[in-house]
Amino acid sequence: MSSVLEAELLVHLDAQINSARALLKLVLAQGAAIRERDTDAVLARLSDIQSEMVRRGALEQERTGLLQRAGAALEMPATAVTLERLCTLVTPSAATAAMQRSAELRGLLAEIAREHGINRALMRQELSFLSHLTRLVGQEPEAGYRPPGGSSSTASAPSAPPVHRALDLQA
């Protein structure tokens, strides 16, 4: 058993959890900004999320090194090292702590994925609405199916803009 590997494992899992918590906080803040239609805040959170993802990339490199050292100790390739196998190299209390932290990390990552999916759906909805408004203001036809006998656009004869009447009164 290696006390160095044990310490590295627990410190690494703590760093992963802290990063995931920070990322979840940013994703939730971005979702709030999307709902408030605060474009500047949405873009600022996107930048913050990208910065956190760079930090997570560095954590993944640390994870790879940890797996390589564990693989060498277990006499197997790093790609075959699982948390369960890694836990055979540390004390039982450290193994229990590592399993608990790993479960917490998986839960955080699942929540991040779920919230990110919601944010993407909200952004698509907002962009679709904006596209619809832009077509209305520009008096562009809606894309898609037209019923038979409906007006069709031709290059030779531009059509007159539609007339909209709110009140049709006569005195």
C-alpha positions as CSV (number, residue, x, y, z in Angstrom):
1,M,0.0,0.0,0.0
2,S,1.2,3.5,-0.9
3,S,0.4,6.4,1.4
4,V,1.6,8.7,-1.4
5,L,-0.9,7.2,-3.9
6,E,-3.6,7.2,-1.2
7,A,-3.1,11.0,-0.6
8,E,-2.9,11.7,-4.3
9,L,-6.1,9.8,-5.0
10,L,-8.1,11.6,-2.2
11,V,-6.7,15.0,-3.1
12,H,-7.5,14.5,-6.8
13,L,-11.0,13.4,-6.1
14,D,-11.5,16.5,-3.9
15,A,-10.2,18.7,-6.7
16,Q,-12.5,17.1,-9.2
17,I,-15.5,17.6,-6.8
18,N,-14.6,21.3,-6.2
19,S,-14.3,21.8,-10.0
20,A,-17.6,20.1,-10.6
21,R,-19.3,22.2,-8.0
22,A,-17.9,25.4,-9.5
23,L,-19.0,24.2,-13.0
24,L,-22.5,23.4,-11.7
25,K,-22.8,26.8,-10.1
26,L,-21.8,28.5,-13.4
27,V,-24.3,26.3,-15.4
28,L,-27.1,27.2,-13.0
29,A,-26.2,30.9,-13.2
30,Q,-26.2,30.7,-17.0
31,G,-29.6,29.1,-16.9
32,A,-30.9,31.9,-14.8
33,A,-29.4,34.5,-17.2
34,I,-31.1,32.7,-20.2
35,R,-34.4,32.8,-18.4
36,E,-34.0,36.5,-17.7
37,R,-32.9,37.1,-21.3
38,D,-29.8,38.8,-20.0
39,T,-27.5,38.4,-23.0
40,D,-24.4,39.9,-21.3
41,A,-24.7,37.6,-18.3
42,V,-25.2,34.5,-20.6
43,L,-22.0,35.4,-22.5
44,A,-20.1,36.1,-19.3
45,R,-21.1,32.7,-17.8
46,L,-20.2,31.0,-21.1
47,S,-16.7,32.5,-20.8
48,D,-16.5,31.4,-17.1
49,I,-17.6,27.9,-18.1
50,Q,-14.9,27.7,-20.8
51,S,-12.3,28.8,-18.2
52,E,-13.5,26.1,-15.8
53,M,-13.4,23.5,-18.6
54,V,-9.7,24.4,-19.2
55,R,-9.1,23.7,-15.4
56,R,-10.9,20.4,-15.8
57,G,-8.6,19.5,-18.7
58,A,-5.6,19.9,-16.3
59,L,-7.4,17.7,-13.8
60,E,-7.9,15.1,-16.4
61,Q,-4.1,15.1,-17.1
62,E,-3.5,14.6,-13.4
63,R,-6.0,11.8,-13.4
64,T,-4.2,10.1,-16.3
65,G,-0.9,10.3,-14.4
66,L,-2.5,8.9,-11.3
67,L,-3.9,6.0,-13.3
68,Q,-0.5,5.4,-14.9
69,R,1.2,5.2,-11.5
70,A,-1.6,2.9,-10.2
71,G,-1.3,0.7,-13.4
72,A,2.4,0.4,-12.8
73,A,1.8,-0.7,-9.2
74,L,-0.9,-3.2,-10.3
75,E,1.2,-4.3,-13.2
76,M,-1.5,-3.5,-15.8
77,P,-2.1,-0.8,-18.4
78,A,-3.5,2.5,-17.1
79,T,-6.6,1.9,-19.3
80,A,-7.5,-1.2,-17.3
81,V,-7.3,0.5,-13.9
82,T,-10.7,1.0,-12.3
83,L,-11.5,2.7,-9.0
84,E,-12.1,-0.7,-7.4
85,R,-8.6,-1.9,-8.5
86,L,-7.0,1.3,-7.4
87,C,-8.6,0.9,-4.0
88,T,-6.7,-2.3,-3.5
89,L,-3.6,-0.2,-3.2
90,V,-4.8,2.0,-0.4
91,T,-6.1,1.5,3.2
92,P,-9.7,0.4,3.7
93,S,-10.7,3.8,5.1
94,A,-9.2,5.6,2.2
95,A,-10.9,3.2,-0.2
96,T,-14.3,3.9,1.4
97,A,-13.6,7.7,1.2
98,A,-12.6,7.4,-2.4
99,M,-15.7,5.4,-3.3
100,Q,-17.9,8.0,-1.5
101,R,-16.2,10.9,-3.3
102,S,-16.4,9.1,-6.6
103,A,-20.2,8.7,-6.2
104,E,-20.6,12.3,-5.2
105,L,-18.6,13.3,-8.3
106,R,-20.7,11.2,-10.6
107,G,-23.8,12.8,-9.1
108,L,-22.5,16.3,-9.7
109,L,-21.5,15.5,-13.3
110,A,-24.9,14.0,-14.0
111,E,-26.6,17.2,-12.6
112,I,-24.3,19.4,-14.7
113,A,-25.2,17.4,-17.8
114,R,-28.9,17.7,-17.1
115,E,-28.8,21.4,-16.4
116,H,-26.6,22.0,-19.5
117,G,-29.2,20.1,-21.6
118,I,-31.9,22.3,-20.2
119,N,-29.9,25.5,-21.0
120,R,-29.4,24.3,-24.5
121,A,-33.1,23.7,-25.0
122,L,-33.9,27.1,-23.6
123,M,-31.3,28.8,-25.9
124,R,-32.8,26.9,-28.9
125,Q,-36.3,28.1,-27.9
126,E,-35.2,31.7,-27.5
127,L,-33.3,31.6,-30.8
128,S,-36.3,30.1,-32.6
129,F,-38.6,32.8,-31.2
130,L,-36.1,35.5,-32.2
131,S,-35.9,34.0,-35.7
132,H,-39.7,34.1,-35.9
133,L,-39.9,37.7,-34.8
134,T,-37.2,38.7,-37.3
135,R,-39.2,37.1,-40.1
136,L,-42.3,38.9,-39.0
137,V,-40.6,42.3,-38.8
138,G,-38.9,41.7,-42.2
139,Q,-42.2,40.4,-43.6
140,E,-40.5,37.2,-44.7
141,P,-42.6,34.1,-45.3
142,E,-42.3,31.3,-42.8
143,A,-40.2,28.4,-44.0
144,G,-41.9,25.1,-44.5
145,Y,-45.1,23.6,-45.9
146,R,-47.6,25.8,-47.8
147,P,-51.1,24.6,-48.4
148,P,-52.2,24.1,-52.1
149,G,-53.4,27.3,-53.7
150,G,-51.4,29.4,-51.2
151,S,-49.2,32.2,-52.5
152,S,-45.9,31.2,-53.8
153,S,-42.9,33.4,-54.3
154,T,-41.8,34.0,-57.8
155,A,-38.7,35.9,-58.9
156,S,-40.5,37.8,-61.7
157,A,-43.4,39.3,-59.7
158,P,-42.8,40.6,-56.2
159,S,-45.9,40.4,-54.0
160,A,-47.3,43.3,-52.2
161,P,-46.8,43.4,-48.4
162,P,-49.8,41.9,-46.6
163,V,-52.4,44.2,-45.2
164,H,-53.2,43.9,-41.5
165,R,-56.4,45.5,-40.2
166,A,-57.0,45.9,-36.5
167,L,-60.4,47.7,-36.9
168,D,-62.4,48.0,-40.0
169,L,-64.8,50.8,-39.3
170,Q,-67.0,52.9,-41.5
171,A,-68.9,56.1,-40.6
